[in-house]
Amino acid sequence: MSEALERAGGPAVGWETAELEGGPADGTRIRVSGRPRVLQVTAECPLEDAGHDVRVAAVYVYRRVGGVPPLRYAWDWASP
């Protein structure tokens, strides 16, 4: 578990490294603060007709698993 304290114009914020398991972001390492229960990952989807000012993204949900380091989030394949 990698921890660092940073200042962001206010009180110190504790960050720690977490790893995503399964799904499209499998193996991705990220930094989170406050150990959120759920993370949302988005992936841009290409448009066939790029003439519109529209963006489309697929949404994937990752839920925190366990409470012991290392911090991990597993893909929730059943999420909408």
PANU-503062 format. One line per field, with one value per residue (C-alpha): chain; residue in three letters; z, y, x; residue number from 1. Coordinates in Angstrom, 1 decimal. Layout:
N
mol (A  ...)
type (ALA  ...)
zz (Z  ...)
yy (Y  ...)
xx (X  ...)
seq (NUM  ...)
***
This chain:
80
mol (A  A  A  A  A  A  A  A  A  A  A  A  A  A  A  A  A  A  A  A  A  A  A  A  A  A  A  A  A  A  A  A  A  A  A  A  A  A  A  A  A  A  A  A  A  A  A  A  A  A  A  A  A  A  A  A  A  A  A  A  A  A  A  A  A  A  A  A  A  A  A  A  A  A  A  A  A  A  A  A)
type (MET  SER  GLU  ALA  LEU  GLU  ARG  ALA  GLY  GLY  PRO  ALA  VAL  GLY  TRP  GLU  THR  ALA  GLU  LEU  GLU  GLY  GLY  PRO  ALA  ASP  GLY  THR  ARG  ILE  ARG  VAL  SER  GLY  ARG  PRO  ARG  VAL  LEU  GLN  VAL  THR  ALA  GLU  CYS  PRO  LEU  GLU  ASP  ALA  GLY  HIS  ASP  VAL  ARG  VAL  ALA  ALA  VAL  TYR  VAL  TYR  ARG  ARG  VAL  GLY  GLY  VAL  PRO  PRO  LEU  ARG  TYR  ALA  TRP  ASP  TRP  ALA  SER  PRO)
zz (0.0  -1.1  1.0  0.6  2.2  -0.1  0.3  -2.0  -0.8  2.4  4.9  4.2  2.1  2.6  -0.7  -1.1  -4.1  -5.1  -7.8  -10.0  -10.7  -13.6  -16.3  -18.8  -16.3  -14.9  -13.3  -13.4  -10.3  -9.1  -6.1  -3.9  -0.9  1.9  0.6  -1.4  -1.6  -5.3  -8.2  -11.7  -14.7  -18.1  -21.6  -24.6  -27.4  -31.0  -32.9  -36.5  -37.3  -35.7  -37.0  -33.7  -30.5  -28.6  -26.5  -25.6  -22.8  -21.4  -17.6  -15.4  -11.7  -9.3  -5.7  -2.8  -1.7  1.7  4.2  4.5  2.4  -0.4  -1.3  -4.1  -6.1  -8.1  -11.3  -10.6  -13.9  -12.8  -12.5  -15.1)
yy (0.0  3.3  6.2  9.9  13.1  16.0  19.5  20.7  24.3  23.0  20.2  17.4  14.6  11.0  9.1  5.4  3.1  0.7  -1.9  -2.7  -6.4  -7.8  -6.1  -3.6  -1.9  -5.1  -4.5  -0.7  1.0  4.2  6.6  7.1  9.1  8.0  4.4  5.0  1.9  2.2  3.5  4.3  3.8  5.1  4.2  6.4  4.8  5.8  7.4  6.4  9.8  12.3  15.3  15.6  17.2  14.0  11.9  8.3  6.4  2.9  2.9  0.2  -0.2  -1.4  -2.2  -2.3  -5.8  -6.6  -4.1  -5.2  -3.7  -3.8  -1.9  -3.6  -3.0  -5.8  -5.3  -5.6  -7.3  -7.1  -3.3  -1.5)
xx (0.0  1.5  0.4  1.2  -0.1  -0.7  -2.0  -4.7  -5.3  -6.9  -6.5  -4.1  -5.7  -4.5  -4.2  -3.6  -3.0  -5.8  -5.9  -8.9  -9.6  -11.6  -13.5  -12.1  -9.7  -8.2  -4.8  -5.1  -3.7  -5.2  -5.0  -8.1  -8.9  -11.3  -11.7  -14.9  -17.2  -17.8  -15.7  -17.1  -14.9  -15.8  -14.5  -15.2  -17.2  -16.4  -19.3  -19.9  -21.4  -19.0  -21.0  -22.9  -21.7  -22.3  -20.0  -20.9  -19.1  -19.6  -19.9  -18.3  -18.7  -16.0  -16.8  -14.3  -13.5  -12.1  -10.8  -7.2  -4.3  -3.7  -6.9  -8.7  -11.9  -13.5  -15.6  -19.3  -20.4  -24.1  -24.2  -26.3)
seq (1  2  3  4  5  6  7  8  9  10  11  12  13  14  15  16  17  18  19  20  21  22  23  24  25  26  27  28  29  30  31  32  33  34  35  36  37  38  39  40  41  42  43  44  45  46  47  48  49  50  51  52  53  54  55  56  57  58  59  60  61  62  63  64  65  66  67  68  69  70  71  72  73  74  75  76  77  78  79  80)
***
